[in-house]
Amino acid sequence: MFDIYSGPVFDMARQQFKQASDILNIPFDQRDRLLYPKRAIAVTCPIHKDDGSTVVYEGYRVQHHLSLGPSKGGVRFAKNVDLGEVAALSLWMSWKCALMNLPYGGAKGGIRVDPYTLSARELEALSRRFMQELIPFVGPHVDVMAPDIGTNEQVMAWFMDTYSNDAGRTVTEIVTGKPVSCGGTVGRREATGRGVTHLIYRAAEVINLDLSKSSAVVQGFGNVGSVVAGELYAMGVKILAVSDHTAAYHDSKGLNIPDIINYVSKHGVLKGYSTQSLTDPKTILTIKCDVLVPAAVERVINEVIANKIDCKILAEAANGPTTIEADAVFAQRPDIFIIPDVLCNSGGVTVSYFEWVQDLQQLFWEESEVIDRMKKIMDKGFYNTINSAKELKVTNRMAAICAGLKRIYMSRKARGLFP
């Protein structure tokens, strides 16, 4: 049933859901309602290109559930976006928000486009058209958007402005991840990476790893990966390798991360930074290190790579980087402490929640308060996960998913069929 949700990413999420449902003994007649999204929207987004031609792009928004509050999730602009991928991401976001005890259901959106092929004017036109098409289906108490791969603060500002123009008033709370000048919160851009680093620190405490004498590899050097690399470097961790979709660099003596961050801030990508430490990006995940951070896209760690990984902490900064088959390998490898994605990268949605609250109240916090509040919520999620894993005798991933899924199930059971 529901064949529109097809593809390897949704199949992976479906298998995770089945495993968690079996552990929780969720009745079979309740499972489809907990798995499949409440609403999926497909839109066409025609824009005028700079050369005068008209091009139509395909866009999606999936709202997984609204049982705990409005749905919440990012929008990605990427050339491989499809409905199944977006639906899976909305499901993972649901578990993440429930695990962190945030008053949201999960959502996700995307447009199938390579944003790097668009001019600034074309990107603005596409962003505004996407929001315009979704106005009947979103709202500050219905569905709140945020940045993801290929989008940023500027895109969120265009989203907010388009929605506000339709509403006839400024509605800052319709999106999060906006510029601070437009109602965004201080600390939001760095939040996901900071959260990842904070949980790496907590995991290091659990396994008695001295981070100041440790090494790390970061796959993906966008908004999340670059912040993780910078924060780990500042803690004294030797960053052996970094990569993005354009290049990979490896130096056994350690890379100069501040210099690389400065280069990427000017050029947008890693390509061209150096010729001396270039390496094969396919080998980046199997470099021996203490901390491995996949911070790129889904399904990059398969069964073969899982057997070759040589690290002590695997911090999943990306969504769904580990396949089901790889998970089975890791279940037999207690030497690796895994911080699963639904927990590891939850700093972003946690601070997005703070931004939404501040916009609704029109009362803004200092950055130190934002960071402290985020760490407290993430600590609670972290210790609940590892304690639950011991109690249920399951992996950290299954413990985190079960915690989120159970909260959603109990809410829907109490409320009935509508939400």
C-alpha positions in Angstrom: 0.0 0.0 0.0 1.0 3.7 -0.4 3.3 2.9 -3.3 4.0 6.7 -3.7 6.5 6.3 -0.8 9.0 4.2 -2.6 12.8 4.1 -2.8 15.7 2.9 -0.7 15.5 5.8 1.9 11.9 5.2 2.8 12.4 1.4 2.7 15.2 1.9 5.3 12.9 4.1 7.5 10.2 1.5 7.2 12.5 -1.3 8.4 13.6 0.8 11.3 9.9 1.4 12.2 9.1 -2.3 12.0 12.0 -3.2 14.4 11.0 -0.5 16.9 7.3 -1.5 16.6 8.1 -5.1 17.4 10.2 -4.1 20.4 7.3 -1.9 21.7 4.7 -4.5 20.8 2.6 -1.9 19.0 -0.6 -3.6 17.7 -0.5 -4.3 14.0 -3.7 -2.4 13.2 -2.1 0.8 14.6 1.2 0.5 12.7 0.2 1.9 9.2 -1.1 5.0 10.9 2.1 5.6 12.8 4.3 4.9 9.7 2.7 6.7 6.8 2.4 10.5 6.7 -0.7 12.5 7.4 -0.3 14.6 4.4 2.0 14.7 1.3 2.0 17.6 -1.1 3.5 17.7 -4.5 3.8 21.1 -6.3 5.1 22.4 -9.6 7.2 25.5 -9.4 7.6 27.4 -12.8 10.1 30.2 -12.9 11.6 32.5 -15.5 15.3 31.8 -16.0 17.7 34.6 -16.7 17.8 33.7 -20.4 14.0 34.3 -20.6 13.0 30.7 -20.8 10.5 29.1 -18.4 11.5 26.0 -16.4 9.3 24.0 -14.1 10.7 22.3 -11.0 9.1 19.6 -8.9 8.7 20.3 -5.2 7.4 18.3 -2.2 6.3 18.8 1.4 5.4 15.9 3.7 3.8 16.4 7.1 4.1 13.2 9.0 1.8 13.9 11.9 0.3 16.8 14.0 -0.5 14.9 17.1 2.0 16.8 19.4 1.8 20.2 17.7 2.6 21.7 14.3 4.8 19.7 12.0 8.4 20.9 11.8 11.3 20.2 9.4 13.7 21.4 6.8 13.5 22.1 3.1 16.3 20.8 0.9 17.2 21.9 -2.7 19.0 18.9 -4.2 19.0 17.2 -7.6 18.1 13.7 -6.2 15.1 14.8 -4.1 12.0 12.5 -4.4 8.8 12.0 -2.4 10.0 8.8 -0.8 13.2 10.4 0.5 11.2 13.4 1.9 8.7 11.1 3.5 11.5 9.2 5.3 13.1 12.4 6.5 9.7 13.5 7.9 9.4 10.2 9.8 12.9 10.6 11.3 12.1 14.1 12.2 8.9 12.9 14.0 11.0 10.5 16.1 13.6 13.2 16.8 11.1 15.8 18.0 9.4 13.2 20.2 12.6 11.9 21.6 13.7 15.5 22.6 10.2 16.2 24.0 9.5 19.0 21.6 5.9 20.0 20.8 6.1 19.1 17.1 5.4 16.4 14.6 7.9 15.7 11.8 7.9 17.3 8.4 10.3 17.7 5.5 10.3 19.4 2.1 12.4 19.7 -1.0 12.8 20.7 -4.6 14.5 18.6 -7.2 17.1 21.0 -8.4 20.9 21.6 -8.3 21.0 25.0 -6.5 24.5 25.5 -7.7 23.2 25.9 -11.2 20.9 28.8 -10.3 21.7 32.4 -10.3 20.8 34.4 -7.2 17.8 35.8 -8.9 16.6 32.4 -10.1 17.2 30.9 -6.6 15.0 33.7 -5.1 12.3 33.1 -7.7 12.2 29.4 -7.0 12.2 29.9 -3.2 9.3 32.3 -3.4 7.3 30.2 -5.8 7.7 27.1 -3.6 6.4 28.9 -0.5 3.6 30.5 -2.5 2.4 27.1 -3.6 2.5 25.8 -0.1 0.7 28.7 1.7 -2.6 26.8 1.9 -1.0 23.9 3.7 1.5 25.6 6.2 1.4 28.1 9.0 3.0 28.9 12.4 0.7 26.4 14.1 0.4 23.9 11.2 3.8 23.4 9.6 7.0 25.4 10.3 9.9 25.2 7.8 13.7 25.4 8.3 16.9 25.1 6.2 18.4 21.8 5.1 20.8 20.8 2.3 21.0 23.4 -0.4 19.1 26.1 1.5 20.2 28.7 4.1 19.2 31.8 6.1 18.5 33.8 2.9 16.1 31.2 1.5 14.2 31.2 4.8 14.0 35.0 4.7 12.4 34.7 1.2 10.0 32.1 2.5 9.0 34.3 5.4 8.6 37.4 3.2 6.4 35.5 0.7 4.2 34.1 3.4 4.0 37.5 5.2 3.1 39.3 2.0 0.2 37.0 1.6 -0.9 37.4 5.2 -0.7 41.1 5.1 1.6 41.3 8.1 5.0 40.1 9.2 4.9 36.5 10.3 8.4 35.7 11.6 7.3 32.4 13.2 6.4 30.7 9.9 10.0 29.6 9.4 13.1 29.1 11.6 16.8 29.4 10.6 16.2 33.0 9.5 18.8 35.8 9.7 18.8 37.4 13.2 17.8 40.6 11.5 14.5 39.0 10.4 13.5 37.4 13.7 16.0 34.6 13.8 17.7 33.5 17.0 21.4 33.9 17.8 23.1 30.5 17.7 20.7 28.8 15.2 23.2 28.5 12.3 25.7 26.7 14.5 23.2 24.7 16.6 23.3 21.4 14.8 27.1 21.2 14.8 27.3 22.4 18.4 24.9 19.8 19.4 26.8 17.1 17.6 30.1 18.2 19.3 28.4 18.3 22.8 27.1 14.7 22.4 30.6 13.6 21.2 31.9 15.1 24.5 29.3 13.2 26.5 30.0 9.9 24.6 33.7 10.4 25.3 32.9 10.7 29.0 31.0 7.4 28.8 33.9 5.4 27.2 36.7 7.3 29.0 38.2 8.9 25.9 40.4 11.9 26.3 39.3 14.1 23.3 42.3 16.4 23.7 44.5 13.4 22.7 42.1 12.1 20.0 41.6 12.3 16.3 38.6 12.7 14.1 37.4 12.5 10.5 34.5 14.6 9.2 32.6 13.6 6.0 30.6 16.6 4.8 31.8 20.2 5.3 28.7 22.2 5.0 27.0 24.1 7.8 27.0 21.1 10.1 30.3 19.4 9.3 32.3 22.6 9.3 31.0 23.6 12.8 31.8 20.2 14.2 35.3 20.2 12.7 35.9 23.7 14.1 34.6 22.9 17.6 36.5 19.6 17.8 39.7 21.4 16.6 39.3 24.0 19.3 39.0 21.2 21.9 42.4 19.8 20.8 41.1 17.0 18.6 43.4 16.3 15.6 41.2 16.5 12.5 42.8 13.9 10.1 40.4 14.3 7.2 37.5 16.3 5.8 35.5 16.1 2.6 32.5 17.5 0.8 30.9 16.8 -2.6 33.8 18.5 -4.4 37.0 17.3 -2.7 38.5 15.3 0.2 41.7 16.1 2.2 43.7 13.8 4.5 46.8 14.5 6.6 48.0 12.2 9.3 49.6 15.1 11.1 46.2 16.9 11.2 44.6 19.6 9.0 44.5 23.3 9.7 40.8 23.5 10.2 40.5 27.3 10.8 42.3 27.9 7.5 40.0 25.4 5.7 36.9 27.1 7.2 38.1 30.5 6.1 38.7 29.1 2.5 35.2 27.5 2.4 33.6 30.7 3.6 35.1 32.6 0.6 34.7 29.9 -2.0 31.7 27.8 -0.9 33.4 24.4 -1.3 36.6 22.5 -0.5 37.7 22.1 -4.1 40.8 24.1 -4.8 41.9 24.5 -1.2 45.1 22.4 -1.6 46.8 19.9 -3.9 49.1 18.4 -1.3 46.6 16.5 0.9 44.0 15.5 -1.6 42.7 12.0 -1.1 40.0 9.7 -2.5 36.6 10.7 -1.0 35.6 7.0 -1.1 38.1 6.2 1.6 37.2 9.0 4.0 34.9 6.9 6.2 37.4 4.1 6.7 40.4 6.2 7.9 41.4 5.1 11.4 40.4 7.7 14.0 38.8 8.0 17.4 35.7 10.0 16.3 34.0 9.5 12.9 31.4 12.1 11.9 29.3 11.4 8.7 27.8 14.9 8.1 26.7 14.6 4.5 23.8 12.6 3.1 21.8 9.4 3.7 23.0 5.8 3.3 26.8 6.4 3.0 27.7 3.6 5.4 26.8 0.3 4.0 27.6 -3.2 5.1 31.1 -3.3 3.5 32.1 0.1 4.9 30.7 -0.8 8.4 33.1 -3.7 8.5 36.1 -1.5 7.6 35.3 1.5 9.9 37.9 1.9 12.6 36.7 4.4 15.2 35.6 4.6 18.9 32.7 7.0 18.4 30.4 7.2 15.4 28.5 10.5 15.6 25.8 10.6 12.9 25.5 14.3 12.1 23.7 13.5 8.9 20.2 12.0 8.6 20.1 8.3 7.9 23.8 7.8 7.1 23.8 4.1 8.1 21.9 1.4 6.2 20.0 -1.4 7.9 22.6 -3.9 6.8 25.4 -1.7 8.3 23.4 -1.5 11.5 23.4 -5.3 11.7 27.2 -5.2 11.5 27.5 -2.5 14.2 25.2 -4.5 16.5 28.1 -7.0 16.6 30.7 -4.3 17.2 30.4 -3.1 20.8 33.8 -1.4 20.3 32.0 1.5 18.5 29.8 3.8 20.5 27.1 5.1 18.1 25.3 8.4 18.6 22.3 7.8 16.3 21.1 10.5 13.9 17.7 11.1 15.6 19.7 12.1 18.7 23.0 13.3 17.4 21.8 16.1 15.1 18.8 17.1 17.2 20.5 20.4 18.2 19.2 22.0 15.1 15.5 21.4 15.7 15.9 22.1 19.4 17.2 25.6 18.7 14.6 26.0 15.9 12.1 25.4 18.6 13.7 28.1 20.7 13.5 30.5 17.7 9.8 29.7 17.1 9.0 30.3 20.8 10.9 33.6 20.8 9.1 34.8 17.6 5.7 33.9 19.1 6.5 35.8 22.3 8.5 38.5 20.7 11.0 38.1 23.5 14.6 37.2 22.5 17.3 35.4 24.4 21.1 35.9 24.7 23.2 33.3 22.8 24.5 31.9 26.1 21.0 31.1 27.2 20.2 29.5 23.8 23.3 27.2 24.1 22.7 26.3 27.8 19.1 25.4 27.1 20.0 23.3 24.1 22.7 21.4 26.0 20.2 20.6 28.9 17.6 19.2 26.5 20.3 17.2 24.6 21.7 15.8 27.8 18.3 14.5 28.8 17.8 12.9 25.4 21.3 11.4 25.5 21.1 9.8 28.9 17.5 8.6 28.3 18.7 6.9 25.2 21.7 5.1 26.7 19.8 4.1 29.8 16.9 2.8 27.7 19.4 0.9 25.5 20.6 -1.0 28.6 17.2 -1.6 29.9 15.7 -2.9 26.7 19.0 -4.6 25.6 18.9 -2.9 22.2 21.2 -0.6 20.3 21.4 3.1 21.0 19.6 3.7 17.7 16.7 1.4 18.5 16.5 2.9 22.0 16.2 6.5 20.6 13.7 5.5 17.9 11.6 3.5 20.5 11.5 6.5 22.8 10.2 8.8 20.1 7.8 6.3 18.6 6.3 5.5 22.0 5.5 9.1 22.7 3.8 9.5 19.3 1.8 6.3 19.8 0.6 7.2 23.2 -0.5 10.7 22.1 -2.4 9.3 19.1 -3.9 6.6 21.2 -5.2 9.2 23.7 -6.4 11.7 21.1 -8.1 9.4 18.5 -8.0 9.3 14.7 -7.9 12.9 13.7 -4.4 14.3 14.4 
